[in-house]
């Protein structure tokens, strides 16, 4: 169940990070490390350019 956005990186945020990293073929660190940020940025920029 999703809750309101509260700005706190809790268990659900880390679970979402891990799921994104797994789906993107990245190491599952549960952290916003540089490869994760780069992949998120590439997705955002591709969608913004469309």
PQR file with spaces between the fields and no chain letter, atoms N, CA, C, O and H, PARSE charges and radii, in Angstrom:
ATOM       1  N    UNK     1       0.842   -1.183    0.000 -0.4000 1.5000
ATOM       2  CA   UNK     1       0.000    0.000    0.000 -0.0000 2.0000
ATOM       3  C    UNK     1       0.881    1.237    0.000  0.5500 1.7000
ATOM       4  O    UNK     1       1.824    1.334    0.785 -0.5500 1.4000
ATOM       5  N    UNK     2       0.584    2.152   -0.853 -0.4000 1.5000
ATOM       6  CA   UNK     2       1.324    3.401   -0.920 -0.0000 2.0000
ATOM       7  C    UNK     2       0.768    4.387    0.089  0.5500 1.7000
ATOM       8  O    UNK     2      -0.438    4.451    0.326 -0.5500 1.4000
ATOM       9  H    UNK     2      -0.182    2.073   -1.491  0.4000 1.0000
ATOM      10  N    UNK     3       1.662    5.142    0.667 -0.4000 1.5000
ATOM      11  CA   UNK     3       1.238    6.164    1.608 -0.0000 2.0000
ATOM      12  C    UNK     3       1.543    7.530    1.036  0.5500 1.7000
ATOM      13  O    UNK     3       1.996    7.649   -0.102 -0.5500 1.4000
ATOM      14  H    UNK     3       2.642    5.090    0.474  0.4000 1.0000
ATOM      15  N    UNK     4       1.298    8.548    1.816 -0.4000 1.5000
ATOM      16  CA   UNK     4       1.578    9.902    1.349 -0.0000 2.0000
ATOM      17  C    UNK     4       3.084   10.132    1.231  0.5500 1.7000
ATOM      18  O    UNK     4       3.875    9.489    1.922 -0.5500 1.4000
ATOM      19  H    UNK     4       0.930    8.451    2.740  0.4000 1.0000
ATOM      20  N    UNK     5       3.467   11.043    0.358 -0.4000 1.5000
ATOM      21  CA   UNK     5       4.877   11.408    0.226 -0.0000 2.0000
ATOM      22  C    UNK     5       5.259   12.190    1.474  0.5500 1.7000
ATOM      23  O    UNK     5       4.636   13.198    1.805 -0.5500 1.4000
ATOM      24  H    UNK     5       2.825   11.565   -0.203  0.4000 1.0000
ATOM      25  N    UNK     6       6.301   11.708    2.166 -0.4000 1.5000
ATOM      26  CA   UNK     6       6.690   12.368    3.411 -0.0000 2.0000
ATOM      27  C    UNK     6       8.140   12.841    3.399  0.5500 1.7000
ATOM      28  O    UNK     6       8.595   13.462    4.360 -0.5500 1.4000
ATOM      29  H    UNK     6       6.808   10.889    1.897  0.4000 1.0000
ATOM      30  N    UNK     7       8.876   12.550    2.312 -0.4000 1.5000
ATOM      31  CA   UNK     7      10.262   12.998    2.229 -0.0000 2.0000
ATOM      32  C    UNK     7      11.235   12.146    3.009  0.5500 1.7000
ATOM      33  O    UNK     7      12.417   12.478    3.096 -0.5500 1.4000
ATOM      34  H    UNK     7       8.506   12.045    1.532  0.4000 1.0000
ATOM      35  N    UNK     8      10.762   11.055    3.577 -0.4000 1.5000
ATOM      36  CA   UNK     8      11.619   10.169    4.362 -0.0000 2.0000
ATOM      37  C    UNK     8      11.892    8.911    3.542  0.5500 1.7000
ATOM      38  O    UNK     8      10.963    8.262    3.061 -0.5500 1.4000
ATOM      39  H    UNK     8       9.802   10.785    3.507  0.4000 1.0000
ATOM      40  N    UNK     9      13.169    8.571    3.386 -0.4000 1.5000
ATOM      41  CA   UNK     9      13.550    7.362    2.656 -0.0000 2.0000
ATOM      42  C    UNK     9      13.474    6.178    3.623  0.5500 1.7000
ATOM      43  O    UNK     9      14.447    5.845    4.300 -0.5500 1.4000
ATOM      44  H    UNK     9      13.924    9.098    3.777  0.4000 1.0000
ATOM      45  N    UNK    10      12.305    5.556    3.670 -0.4000 1.5000
ATOM      46  CA   UNK    10      12.088    4.442    4.580 -0.0000 2.0000
ATOM      47  C    UNK    10      12.137    3.106    3.868  0.5500 1.7000
ATOM      48  O    UNK    10      12.724    2.978    2.794 -0.5500 1.4000
ATOM      49  H    UNK    10      11.515    5.826    3.120  0.4000 1.0000
ATOM      50  N    UNK    11      11.506    2.101    4.490 -0.4000 1.5000
ATOM      51  CA   UNK    11      11.531    0.739    3.961 -0.0000 2.0000
ATOM      52  C    UNK    11      10.936    0.645    2.560  0.5500 1.7000
ATOM      53  O    UNK    11      11.476   -0.056    1.705 -0.5500 1.4000
ATOM      54  H    UNK    11      11.029    2.205    5.363  0.4000 1.0000
ATOM      55  N    UNK    12       9.847    1.333    2.323 -0.4000 1.5000
ATOM      56  CA   UNK    12       9.201    1.256    1.006 -0.0000 2.0000
ATOM      57  C    UNK    12      10.057    1.923   -0.067  0.5500 1.7000
ATOM      58  O    UNK    12      10.098    1.462   -1.208 -0.5500 1.4000
ATOM      59  H    UNK    12       9.408    1.903    3.018  0.4000 1.0000
ATOM      60  N    UNK    13      10.739    3.004    0.298 -0.4000 1.5000
ATOM      61  CA   UNK    13      11.624    3.671   -0.660 -0.0000 2.0000
ATOM      62  C    UNK    13      12.776    2.745   -1.026  0.5500 1.7000
ATOM      63  O    UNK    13      13.104    2.598   -2.203 -0.5500 1.4000
ATOM      64  H    UNK    13      10.706    3.379    1.224  0.4000 1.0000
ATOM      65  N    UNK    14      13.391    2.122   -0.029 -0.4000 1.5000
ATOM      66  CA   UNK    14      14.502    1.205   -0.297 -0.0000 2.0000
ATOM      67  C    UNK    14      14.038    0.003   -1.110  0.5500 1.7000
ATOM      68  O    UNK    14      14.771   -0.477   -1.974 -0.5500 1.4000
ATOM      69  H    UNK    14      13.125    2.242    0.928  0.4000 1.0000
ATOM      70  N    UNK    15      12.837   -0.485   -0.846 -0.4000 1.5000
ATOM      71  CA   UNK    15      12.300   -1.605   -1.626 -0.0000 2.0000
ATOM      72  C    UNK    15      12.099   -1.189   -3.081  0.5500 1.7000
ATOM      73  O    UNK    15      12.391   -1.961   -3.995 -0.5500 1.4000
ATOM      74  H    UNK    15      12.241   -0.095   -0.144  0.4000 1.0000
ATOM      75  N    UNK    16      11.606    0.020   -3.298 -0.4000 1.5000
ATOM      76  CA   UNK    16      11.416    0.518   -4.662 -0.0000 2.0000
ATOM      77  C    UNK    16      12.760    0.704   -5.356  0.5500 1.7000
ATOM      78  O    UNK    16      12.893    0.387   -6.539 -0.5500 1.4000
ATOM      79  H    UNK    16      11.369    0.648   -2.556  0.4000 1.0000
ATOM      80  N    UNK    17      13.752    1.211   -4.638 -0.4000 1.5000
ATOM      81  CA   UNK    17      15.093    1.368   -5.211 -0.0000 2.0000
ATOM      82  C    UNK    17      15.650    0.009   -5.629  0.5500 1.7000
ATOM      83  O    UNK    17      16.186   -0.135   -6.727 -0.5500 1.4000
ATOM      84  H    UNK    17      13.644    1.469   -3.678  0.4000 1.0000
ATOM      85  N    UNK    18      15.521   -0.983   -4.752 -0.4000 1.5000
ATOM      86  CA   UNK    18      16.011   -2.322   -5.074 -0.0000 2.0000
ATOM      87  C    UNK    18      15.293   -2.895   -6.292  0.5500 1.7000
ATOM      88  O    UNK    18      15.928   -3.501   -7.154 -0.5500 1.4000
ATOM      89  H    UNK    18      15.085   -0.866   -3.859  0.4000 1.0000
ATOM      90  N    UNK    19      13.990   -2.712   -6.371 -0.4000 1.5000
ATOM      91  CA   UNK    19      13.218   -3.220   -7.519 -0.0000 2.0000
ATOM      92  C    UNK    19      13.660   -2.531   -8.802  0.5500 1.7000
ATOM      93  O    UNK    19      13.817   -3.185   -9.833 -0.5500 1.4000
ATOM      94  H    UNK    19      13.474   -2.220   -5.671  0.4000 1.0000
ATOM      95  N    UNK    20      13.861   -1.224   -8.752 -0.4000 1.5000
ATOM      96  CA   UNK    20      14.327   -0.478   -9.924 -0.0000 2.0000
ATOM      97  C    UNK    20      15.709   -0.957  -10.339  0.5500 1.7000
ATOM      98  O    UNK    20      15.962   -1.174  -11.524 -0.5500 1.4000
ATOM      99  H    UNK    20      13.734   -0.692   -7.915  0.4000 1.0000
ATOM     100  N    UNK    21      16.604   -1.122   -9.373 -0.4000 1.5000
ATOM     101  CA   UNK    21      17.955   -1.574   -9.681 -0.0000 2.0000
ATOM     102  C    UNK    21      17.926   -2.975  -10.298  0.5500 1.7000
ATOM     103  O    UNK    21      18.644   -3.239  -11.262 -0.5500 1.4000
ATOM     104  H    UNK    21      16.399   -0.945   -8.411  0.4000 1.0000
ATOM     105  N    UNK    22      17.121   -3.856   -9.763 -0.4000 1.5000
ATOM     106  CA   UNK    22      17.003   -5.211  -10.304 -0.0000 2.0000
ATOM     107  C    UNK    22      16.483   -5.160  -11.739  0.5500 1.7000
ATOM     108  O    UNK    22      17.038   -5.813  -12.623 -0.5500 1.4000
ATOM     109  H    UNK    22      16.538   -3.642   -8.979  0.4000 1.0000
ATOM     110  N    UNK    23      15.434   -4.396  -11.972 -0.4000 1.5000
ATOM     111  CA   UNK    23      14.838   -4.294  -13.303 -0.0000 2.0000
ATOM     112  C    UNK    23      15.784   -3.637  -14.304  0.5500 1.7000
ATOM     113  O    UNK    23      15.675   -3.871  -15.508 -0.5500 1.4000
ATOM     114  H    UNK    23      14.983   -3.865  -11.254  0.4000 1.0000
ATOM     115  N    UNK    24      16.709   -2.818  -13.812 -0.4000 1.5000
ATOM     116  CA   UNK    24      17.643   -2.104  -14.682 -0.0000 2.0000
ATOM     117  C    UNK    24      18.972   -2.824  -14.833  0.5500 1.7000
ATOM     118  O    UNK    24      19.865   -2.334  -15.526 -0.5500 1.4000
ATOM     119  H    UNK    24      16.798   -2.628  -12.834  0.4000 1.0000
ATOM     120  N    UNK    25      19.117   -3.976  -14.198 -0.4000 1.5000
ATOM     121  CA   UNK    25      20.369   -4.722  -14.284 -0.0000 2.0000
ATOM     122  C    UNK    25      21.501   -4.110  -13.487  0.5500 1.7000
ATOM     123  O    UNK    25      22.674   -4.325  -13.794 -0.5500 1.4000
ATOM     124  H    UNK    25      18.393   -4.374  -13.636  0.4000 1.0000
ATOM     125  N    UNK    26      21.151   -3.343  -12.458 -0.4000 1.5000
ATOM     126  CA   UNK    26      22.152   -2.696  -11.609 -0.0000 2.0000
ATOM     127  C    UNK    26      22.336   -3.496  -10.321  0.5500 1.7000
ATOM     128  O    UNK    26      21.488   -4.312   -9.961 -0.5500 1.4000
ATOM     129  H    UNK    26      20.199   -3.168  -12.209  0.4000 1.0000
ATOM     130  N    UNK    27      23.453   -3.254   -9.631 -0.4000 1.5000
ATOM     131  CA   UNK    27      23.650   -3.857   -8.316 -0.0000 2.0000
ATOM     132  C    UNK    27      22.553   -3.363   -7.383  0.5500 1.7000
ATOM     133  O    UNK    27      22.223   -2.177   -7.378 -0.5500 1.4000
ATOM     134  H    UNK    27      24.142   -2.591   -9.924  0.4000 1.0000
ATOM     135  N    UNK    28      21.996   -4.262   -6.605 -0.4000 1.5000
ATOM     136  CA   UNK    28      20.936   -3.897   -5.672 -0.0000 2.0000
ATOM     137  C    UNK    28      21.536   -3.416   -4.360  0.5500 1.7000
ATOM     138  O    UNK    28      21.755   -4.201   -3.438 -0.5500 1.4000
ATOM     139  H    UNK    28      22.264   -5.226   -6.609  0.4000 1.0000
ATOM     140  N    UNK    29      21.794   -2.136   -4.289 -0.4000 1.5000
ATOM     141  CA   UNK    29      22.381   -1.553   -3.091 -0.0000 2.0000
ATOM     142  C    UNK    29      21.320   -0.947   -2.190  0.5500 1.7000
ATOM     143  O    UNK    29      21.546   -0.762   -0.994 -0.5500 1.4000
ATOM     144  H    UNK    29      21.616   -1.497   -5.038  0.4000 1.0000
ATOM     145  N    UNK    30      20.150   -0.634   -2.766 -0.4000 1.5000
ATOM     146  CA   UNK    30      19.129    0.060   -1.997 -0.0000 2.0000
ATOM     147  C    UNK    30      19.501    1.508   -1.729  0.5500 1.7000
ATOM     148  O    UNK    30      18.880    2.173   -0.900 -0.5500 1.4000
ATOM     149  H    UNK    30      19.966   -0.785   -3.737  0.4000 1.0000
ATOM     150  N    UNK    31      20.510    1.991   -2.429 -0.4000 1.5000
ATOM     151  CA   UNK    31      20.989    3.362   -2.269 -0.0000 2.0000
ATOM     152  C    UNK    31      20.925    4.056   -3.629  0.5500 1.7000
ATOM     153  O    UNK    31      20.951    3.402   -4.672 -0.5500 1.4000
ATOM     154  H    UNK    31      21.015    1.450   -3.102  0.4000 1.0000
ATOM     155  N    UNK    32      20.842    5.374   -3.606 -0.4000 1.5000
ATOM     156  CA   UNK    32      20.904    6.135   -4.850 -0.0000 2.0000
ATOM     157  C    UNK    32      22.371    6.370   -5.183  0.5500 1.7000
ATOM     158  O    UNK    32      22.867    7.492   -5.078 -0.5500 1.4000
ATOM     159  H    UNK    32      20.821    5.905   -2.759  0.4000 1.0000
ATOM     160  N    UNK    33      23.065    5.303   -5.586 -0.4000 1.5000
ATOM     161  CA   UNK    33      24.464    5.426   -5.952 -0.0000 2.0000
ATOM     162  C    UNK    33      24.550    5.873   -7.416  0.5500 1.7000
ATOM     163  O    UNK    33      23.552    5.803   -8.133 -0.5500 1.4000
ATOM     164  H    UNK    33      22.662    4.392   -5.671  0.4000 1.0000
ATOM     165  N    UNK    34      25.739    6.337   -7.880 -0.4000 1.5000
ATOM     166  CA   UNK    34      25.837    6.968   -9.197 -0.0000 2.0000
ATOM     167  C    UNK    34      25.214    6.197  -10.367  0.5500 1.7000
ATOM     168  O    UNK    34      24.527    6.823  -11.174 -0.5500 1.4000
ATOM     169  H    UNK    34      26.550    6.394   -7.297  0.4000 1.0000
ATOM     170  N    UNK    35      25.409    4.881  -10.512 -0.4000 1.5000
ATOM     171  CA   UNK    35      24.774    4.208  -11.645 -0.0000 2.0000
ATOM     172  C    UNK    35      23.242    4.268  -11.596  0.5500 1.7000
ATOM     173  O    UNK    35      22.591    4.344  -12.638 -0.5500 1.4000
ATOM     174  H    UNK    35      25.967    4.372   -9.856  0.4000 1.0000
ATOM     175  N    UNK    36      22.679    4.235  -10.406 -0.4000 1.5000
ATOM     176  CA   UNK    36      21.222    4.326  -10.270 -0.0000 2.0000
ATOM     177  C    UNK    36      20.742    5.715  -10.668  0.5500 1.7000
ATOM     178  O    UNK    36      19.763    5.856  -11.402 -0.5500 1.4000
ATOM     179  H    UNK    36      23.208    4.174   -9.560  0.4000 1.0000
ATOM     180  N    UNK    37      21.432    6.733  -10.184 -0.4000 1.5000
ATOM     181  CA   UNK    37      21.069    8.104  -10.519 -0.0000 2.0000
ATOM     182  C    UNK    37      21.195    8.331  -12.024  0.5500 1.7000
ATOM     183  O    UNK    37      20.333    8.971  -12.626 -0.5500 1.4000
ATOM     184  H    UNK    37      22.227    6.619   -9.589  0.4000 1.0000
ATOM     185  N    UNK    38      22.259    7.812  -12.636 -0.4000 1.5000
ATOM     186  CA   UNK    38      22.460    7.979  -14.076 -0.0000 2.0000
ATOM     187  C    UNK    38      21.333    7.311  -14.861  0.5500 1.7000
ATOM     188  O    UNK    38      20.856    7.869  -15.849 -0.5500 1.4000
ATOM     189  H    UNK    38      22.960    7.292  -12.148  0.4000 1.0000
ATOM     190  N    UNK    39      20.906    6.128  -14.434 -0.4000 1.5000
ATOM     191  CA   UNK    39      19.823    5.423  -15.135 -0.0000 2.0000
ATOM     192  C    UNK    39      18.508    6.181  -14.980  0.5500 1.7000
ATOM     193  O    UNK    39      17.768    6.341  -15.951 -0.5500 1.4000
ATOM     194  H    UNK    39      21.295    5.674  -13.632  0.4000 1.0000
ATOM     195  N    UNK    40      18.210    6.649  -13.768 -0.4000 1.5000
ATOM     196  CA   UNK    40      17.001    7.436  -13.545 -0.0000 2.0000
ATOM     197  C    UNK    40      17.015    8.709  -14.397  0.5500 1.7000
ATOM     198  O    UNK    40      16.000    9.078  -14.988 -0.5500 1.4000
ATOM     199  H    UNK    40      18.811    6.520  -12.979  0.4000 1.0000
ATOM     200  N    UNK    41      18.174    9.378  -14.455 -0.4000 1.5000
ATOM     201  CA   UNK    41      18.294   10.601  -15.243 -0.0000 2.0000
ATOM     202  C    UNK    41      18.064   10.308  -16.725  0.5500 1.7000
ATOM     203  O    UNK    41      17.373   11.069  -17.402 -0.5500 1.4000
ATOM     204  H    UNK    41      18.998    9.078  -13.974  0.4000 1.0000
ATOM     205  N    UNK    42      18.635    9.211  -17.240 -0.4000 1.5000
ATOM     206  CA   UNK    42      18.475    8.865  -18.645 -0.0000 2.0000
ATOM     207  C    UNK    42      17.008    8.611  -18.973  0.5500 1.7000
ATOM     208  O    UNK    42      16.523    9.039  -20.020 -0.5500 1.4000
ATOM     209  H    UNK    42      19.196    8.592  -16.690  0.4000 1.0000
ATOM     210  N    UNK    43      16.303    7.921  -18.090 -0.4000 1.5000
ATOM     211  CA   UNK    43      14.879    7.659  -18.307 -0.0000 2.0000
ATOM     212  C    UNK    43      14.095    8.967  -18.305  0.5500 1.7000
ATOM     213  O    UNK    43      13.259    9.195  -19.179 -0.5500 1.4000
ATOM     214  H    UNK    43      16.697    7.573  -17.239  0.4000 1.0000
ATOM     215  N    UNK    44      14.365    9.820  -17.330 -0.4000 1.5000
ATOM     216  CA   UNK    44      13.665   11.103  -17.242 -0.0000 2.0000
ATOM     217  C    UNK    44      13.915   11.947  -18.485  0.5500 1.7000
ATOM     218  O    UNK    44      12.980   12.505  -19.059 -0.5500 1.4000
ATOM     219  H    UNK    44      15.044    9.634  -16.620  0.4000 1.0000
ATOM     220  N    UNK    45      15.182   12.041  -18.902 -0.4000 1.5000
ATOM     221  CA   UNK    45      15.510   12.872  -20.058 -0.0000 2.0000
ATOM     222  C    UNK    45      14.883   12.332  -21.335  0.5500 1.7000
ATOM     223  O    UNK    45      14.439   13.108  -22.182 -0.5500 1.4000
ATOM     224  H    UNK    45      15.942   11.588  -18.436  0.4000 1.0000
ATOM     225  N    UNK    46      14.841   11.012  -21.484 -0.4000 1.5000
ATOM     226  CA   UNK    46      14.223   10.416  -22.673 -0.0000 2.0000
ATOM     227  C    UNK    46      12.737   10.733  -22.717  0.5500 1.7000
ATOM     228  O    UNK    46      12.199   11.047  -23.779 -0.5500 1.4000
ATOM     229  H    UNK    46      15.201   10.381  -20.796  0.4000 1.0000
ATOM     230  N    UNK    47      12.073   10.653  -21.575 -0.4000 1.5000
ATOM     231  CA   UNK    47      10.648   10.951  -21.533 -0.0000 2.0000
ATOM     232  C    UNK    47      10.383   12.441  -21.716  0.5500 1.7000
ATOM     233  O    UNK    47       9.389   12.825  -22.333 -0.5500 1.4000
ATOM     234  H    UNK    47      12.510   10.397  -20.712  0.4000 1.0000
ATOM     235  N    UNK    48      11.257   13.273  -21.188 -0.4000 1.5000
ATOM     236  CA   UNK    48      11.084   14.721  -21.330 -0.0000 2.0000
ATOM     237  C    UNK    48      11.288   15.160  -22.781  0.5500 1.7000
ATOM     238  O    UNK    48      10.678   16.129  -23.233 -0.5500 1.4000
ATOM     239  H    UNK    48      12.064   12.961  -20.686  0.4000 1.0000
ATOM     240  N    UNK    49      12.142   14.447  -23.502 -0.4000 1.5000
ATOM     241  CA   UNK    49      12.426   14.803  -24.885 -0.0000 2.0000
ATOM     242  C    UNK    49      11.347   14.307  -25.841  0.5500 1.7000
ATOM     243  O    UNK    49      11.260   14.773  -26.977 -0.5500 1.4000
ATOM     244  H    UNK    49      12.638   13.660  -23.135  0.4000 1.0000
ATOM     245  N    UNK    50      10.528   13.367  -25.385 -0.4000 1.5000
ATOM     246  CA   UNK    50       9.495   12.782  -26.266 -0.0000 2.0000
ATOM     247  C    UNK    50       8.319   13.721  -26.464  0.5500 1.7000
ATOM     248  O    UNK    50       7.372   13.382  -27.173 -0.5500 1.4000
ATOM     249  H    UNK    50      10.599   12.988  -24.462  0.4000 1.0000
